[in-house]
Amino acid sequence: MKNAIRSTIIASAAVLAMAGVPDAWAQAKQKVSYKVTAENAKYPQRHALEVGDQPGHMLVLFEIQRTFPSNAPVINGVKLKEIWTRGYGDYVDNNGASHNYSVYVLENGDKFYAVATTMGQATAGRRSTSSVGHITGGTGKLVNMRGMTRATGASEGKAGFNETSAEIEYWFAK
């Protein structure tokens, strides 16, 4: 009788432990990194307004499209096709912050979204940039996606130049 009770308790504990495994898998963090060169990044839209309070103070509204003709990162088993980033910046002589909203589009049509802040510093006519953001969700199989984005790069908006190296760390919430 004691062995039967012990076996039942052990079996019950095993079932309960196994029930928690999918939750643990759902929370497993994944990391991917990528680089988009200037040839694969363009500004479909960019608008700049001079503030007028000091020379070089600009408010900028922009849209950047980044594509992956080769070496696309793989998110949840599917290649990333393109990234659309739309944002606004407040710069003095190309120094300052921008607030960005990105839509990451996978080859199967699923999307995920991120909100980030980028700090730019002018060096030799280009802005060196550093960005941190968070993933807010997605569509399809990415609906419960969460995570962080981190990037460094360089840009020269007036010339249409933009390149970036980034890392995406993500997981899926319950």
N, C-alpha and C positions, 0 to 999 in steps of 0.2 A: 504494500500500500504506500509506504514512504517513497519507494522508487517511482511509483506511478505519479504521485504528487510532485516529486522532484522533476520528473520528465515533463509534466504539464507546465510547471513553472519555467523550466528552461525553454520549452517550445514557445510559451507565451512571450518570454523576454526576447527570444530570437525574432518573432513576428513583429513585436514592437520596435525592435532595433532596425529591422528591414524597412519598416514603414517610414522611418526618418531618413533613409538613404536618398530617395529622390529629392527631398528638400536640400540635403547637403550637395547633391549634384547640381541642383538649380542655383545654388549660391557660389559655385566654383567660378573663380575669376579667370578670365582669359585676357591675354595681351597680344596685340598685333601692332606692328609699326609700318610706316610707309614714308616715302619721299615723293613729292610732286615737284618736278622741275618747272622752270619758267615756260618751257615749250608746251606744257600740259595744263597751264593755268591762264585764265583770261578774265578780264573785267568786262562783262557784257554791259554793265552800267556803273558809272561813277560820277557823282555830282559834288562839287566843292563850292562852299560859300565863304567868302572872307568875312570875318567877324567885324573887323574895323577898330578894335580897341588897341591893337598893337600889330606891327608888321609880322606877317607870317602866321597869324592866328586863323585857322580854318576849321570849319565844320564840314565833315565829309560823309556822304551817304554812298555806300558801295555794294556791289554784287560781284562775287568771284565764283567762277566755275572751274573745278579741278577734275581732270579725267585721268583714267588709268589704261592707256593703250597696251601696257605690259606691266608685269610685276604688281598686279593688284593685290591688296591684302584680302584675306578671307575672313569673313565675319560669320560665325555660326554655320560654317560649311559652304558659304556662298561668296563669290567674288564681289568686291566693291566696284561699282561702275563709275560713279561720279559723286562729287560733293558740291553742293551749292551753299555758299556762305553769303549772308546778307547782314550788313551792319552799319554802324555809324561811329565816327571818331571825332575827337576834339583834340586838334594838334596845334602846337606852336613850333614852326620850323620842322615839321615832321616828328616832333617829340610829343608823346601823349598816349592816351588810352583809347581803345575802341571796344564797343560791345557788339558781340556777334551771335547770330543765330545760324546754325548749320543744319542742312538736310543731307544725310548720307543715303545714297540710292544704290541698292544692290542689284545685281544682274537679274534676279527674279522679280524685281519690282518692290520688294520689301524696303522700308525706309526706317531710319532712326534719326532722332533729333538731339542736338546739343546746343547749349547756351554757354558762351565763353567770354572772357575778358582778355584782351590783348594789350600788352604794353609795348610801345614802340620807342626806339631811340635812334635818332638820325646819326649815321656814321658815313662819311664820304658820299653823300647824296642819296643813300639808301637807308631805309629804316630796318634796323635789326629788331626782330619781334620775338616775344615770348608770350605764350598763351596757356591758360588753364580753363577748362570748362567741365560741365557735367552733362551726362546723357539723361534726357528727360522721358524717354519712352520711344515707341516705334509702332510699326504696323506689321500685320501678318505674324510671322513667327518671332518678330522682334518687339511685340507689344509690351512685354514686361522687361525690356532691356533697361539696365541702369549702368552707370559707370562714370569714368573720367576721361577727358581728352587733354593731352599735353602736347604743345608744339613749339618749335622755334623756326624762324625763317627770316626772309628778307623781302622787302617790297619797295616799289617805287611807283606809286599809284598813277602819277601823271604820265609815266612812260608805259603803263600797262604791265609792269614787271612784278611777278609774285612767285615765290618758291617757298616750300615748307617741308619740314621733316616732323613727323608726328607719331605719337603712340596713343592707342586706344586701349583702355583697360575696362572690361565690361563683364557683367554677370546678368543673370535673369532672376528677378524677384518672384516670389511665390504668386 
